[in-house]
Amino acid sequence: MRVARSAWRAVVPESLRRLAAPALNRLLQAYVRAGARAPHGAEGADGPIKIVGYFSGSHGIAASAKLAARAFEALGVPVERVDASHARLTWTPRSAPPERAAAWIFHLNPPELLAEMAVLGPRRLLGPRYGYWAWELPRAPDRWLKDAALVDEVWAPSRYTAEAFAGAASPVRVVPHPLFIEDYRDVTPAPRRAAFQAVALFDFNSSAARKNPQGAIEAFRRAFGEDPACELTIKTQNGQLYPELVDSLRAAAPANVRFVDDTWPYAEVKALIAGADALIALHRAEGFGLSPAEAMALGTPVIATGFSGVLDFMDADCALVVPFRRVAVDDPQGIYRGQTWAEPDLDAAAEALRRLREDEALRRRLGEAGKARVAASLSPQAWFETLPPAVRAAALRLKAAASA
């Protein structure tokens, strides 16, 4: 393969190589898919548990790989991390003998999974393969459903996402993100800036329309106007890539809304949430909802749209759940298109904000209930029980061997 690639570059002019690139890319994808579907010992194999993901990244699917590795280790199970941060489709797969694993767990969506398999060499990976995929709309792309054949089982972070994978070429299992309640136990809240303060967080690369900070701003305006005793902090990152969206958000915001667009250390984000009287998550769709879950772990009351992934760990007993209506997807960034998602009731969200401001006992009750819910349903042990029996058995063997 390497010799052919070198000859191709030496003989064919660059202009022709560029013209041929789309066809060659499709050929490469077909080659990787065929290799991935070849027999690979899916019935089980000896070896370590290997977790493949963006271990040097800071976005959601990168966090999922880190959380899974840490959850195994918290339970005494050693794992091997494989960083896929530089994966890309290539005709030069890694030249090495086959690798065996008791489980290959890919925290990569299908396009990135295909690229990483091209790098690793799909026929080299022996042992069962699992794909942990994140998706936010009611139905996953048809190409994803077909590419479920790249793995032996697809893991979804919520029932909502699992339903989006209906018809996938491999079985689908719900495996939530694990959280570590000890990470949130002794967090020092950020200094208070107002008598009542709320926070909303999102990454512009995750679609501003989906995360709906516009809704958070408008609900806050309807609840409090420009009351200086109340402040909403909109914490974002990657806003520099979308200056027009940033400008439109700022233009819609009253004076008591503060914008912070920066990539912060995790400890600062936790301190910001811990210092808030409410986290506002008026999302239009969530595959899981990591920020609301983390706010609950911190004891910060959550106001969230009652739709999609958050409903696996959130209800009226531990959060203020906002009603919604289904509307057609409208995403100016073009990240999502077609299908439907939720439009939260902003008057109901505004009323929830007023209730939290006026009722300290409610804030305290929701905070305690949220912490208890996360500890019960998203702990490493609860997460472990959702894994396939073969993975749990392999993990216990590795744990026993490590402690012997």
Sequence and secondary structure as in RCSB ss.txt:
>XXXX:A:sequence
MRVARSAWRAVVPESLRRLAAPALNRLLQAYVRAGARAPHGAEGADGPIKIVGYFSGSHGIAASAKLAARAFEAL
GVPVERVDASHARLTWTPRSAPPERAAAWIFHLNPPELLAEMAVLGPRRLLGPRYGYWAWELPRAPDRWLKDAAL
VDEVWAPSRYTAEAFAGAASPVRVVPHPLFIEDYRDVTPAPRRAAFQAVALFDFNSSAARKNPQGAIEAFRRAFG
EDPACELTIKTQNGQLYPELVDSLRAAAPANVRFVDDTWPYAEVKALIAGADALIALHRAEGFGLSPAEAMALGT
PVIATGFSGVLDFMDADCALVVPFRRVAVDDPQGIYRGQTWAEPDLDAAAEALRRLREDEALRRRLGEAGKARVA
ASLSPQAWFETLPPAVRAAALRLKAAASA
>XXXX:A:secstr
 HHHHHHHHHHS HHHHHHHHHHHHHHHHHHHHHHHHS   TT   S EEEEE TT  SHHHHHHHHHHHHHHHT
T   EEEE TT    S    S  EE SEEEE S HHHHHHHHHHH GGGEES EEEE    SSS  HHHHHHGGG
SSEEEESSHHHHHHTTT SS EEE      GGGGTT       SSEEEEEEEEGGG HHHH HHHHHHHHHHHHT
T TTEEEEEEEE GGG HHHHHHHHHH  TTEEEEES   HHHHHHHHHT SEEEE  S  SS HHHHHHHHHT 
 EEEES GGGGGT  TTTSEEE EEEEE   TTSSS SSEEEEE HHHHHHHHHHHHH HHHHHHHHHHHHHHHH
HHSSHHHHHTTS HHHHHHHHHHHHHHH 
